[in-house]
Amino acid sequence: MQIDLRSDTVTQPTPEMWAAIRSADLGDDVLGDDPTVIALEELSAQLTGHEAALFVPSGTMGNQIALGVHCRPGDAAIFESDSHMVWYEGGAPAALSGVMTKTLPGIRGAMDPEAVRAAITKRTYHTPATTLLCLENTHNRSGGAVLDAATMGEFRQIADAAGIPVHLDGARIFNAAVGLGVPVSSLTSQVTTVNFCLSKGLGAPVGSVLCGPAAFIEEARYLRKRFGGGMRQSGMLAAAGIYALNHHVERLADDHLCAQKTGEALQGLPGICVDLDEIVTNFVMVHTDRPATDWIAPLEAEGVRALPFGSHRIRLVFHLDIPADAPGQIAEAFQRAGVGLSSGSPA
Ligand code: TLP
């Protein structure tokens, strides 16, 4: 059996989740009467400590709707320079909302607060108005790194002082909460708006939820329609989301443990290096001596699928379809793949 560590997006619904999908009450969500979507939105708002919520097809759409509501064309928004919204959303801030991305380097996803303060410009004859600060938690390109509540609160204070909102790309905010051992609301209530994904570690097949003030969500609903994200009998997807929120949050700790054990099992293997201190949620970043792309096919031949994430880095993402005994198998696959590589000519 293949161990698919390409992403936590690859999970299949469990039998119980399928049962929840099959028995969902459906309506037409564009007409506003799908009871299961309404129930998911209410549950999401309650869990995150926000007034209202909107079910959207993807994390990308949730983030980009937020940007479109918070900003006007020509405005600037601040992002950590390795953030998903900058790297992996197809240039959407510029293409869809005319937003200028101001990027600041971070350490494990955390920007320097003083640099953030200094980057917030007011609209003058020369400078654009900076109208949004974006955060990402957990931080994908930093290997699932976590921002704690105090750090998030500090960014909120800086934004408040400048009179601008904070949007959180919380695709994996439940991993952050479980990793820190805190209720998710202690993180999500620090920000003006948050988008979280049901389709990642939570194990639902499709969907994300954008949460925020009621007036914001009303505008977001309008933009969702404009972006083509209005769905009809989407209660069947929302039912999977409700099931995931009720049954798959606590178990994220199992994925974190599996990641940690895999990191330990990979220690000392030739040709790779893993920093155990970097493993705080469900990601393991494997640093490779040879180009990361050289490893992918040999690993797949040994039963492990993974993605290169940078020239000499492979990302392993743990999720509910990965069995608890996988760490040993993964280490064996790396060992065997490495033997094949070292017998070939060096890159
Ligand atoms: N991330 C995907 C890829 O796009 C890289 C993955 O496999 O990790 N924010 C964050 C932090 C994300 O990691 C992702 C997906 C998204 C937003 C977008 O979610 P979707 O894929 O639902 O649009």
Residues whose N, C-alpha, C, O or C-beta is under 5 A from the ligand:
A	BS01	TLP	R6 S7 S58 G59 T60 M61 H84 Y88 T138 N140 D169 A171
